[in-house]
Amino acid sequence: MNPARQARRGWKRWQKALLGSLIWIALTIGTAIVHTSVFSAGKLTEAQDEEISERYGMACGAGLVGILALVFLRRTRNG
């Protein structure tokens, strides 16, 4: 395969990974804010709020790993 074509393919993978990561982070943070500030406003103690935030952080990290794995470890059609 042409080296220039391989470089373009690699760059496209990085673009997909970056876009997917940004979307996932935005969705996770948005959901966490709505959950803790809107639905549970005034009902949570500091410890509960910290625990919920920690769980959303873990979900964000796990999602990022999943996105990167999907983008970089999947097989290509031609090789």
Residue pairs with C-beta under 8 A, 6 or more apart in sequence:
1 78
1 79
9 76
13 71
13 72
16 71
17 67
17 68
17 71
17 72
20 67
20 70
20 71
21 64
21 67
21 68
24 60
24 63
24 64
24 67
25 60
25 64
28 56
28 59
28 60
28 63
29 56
29 60
31 56
32 52
32 53
32 56
35 52
35 56
36 44
36 49
36 52
36 53
40 49
40 52
44 52
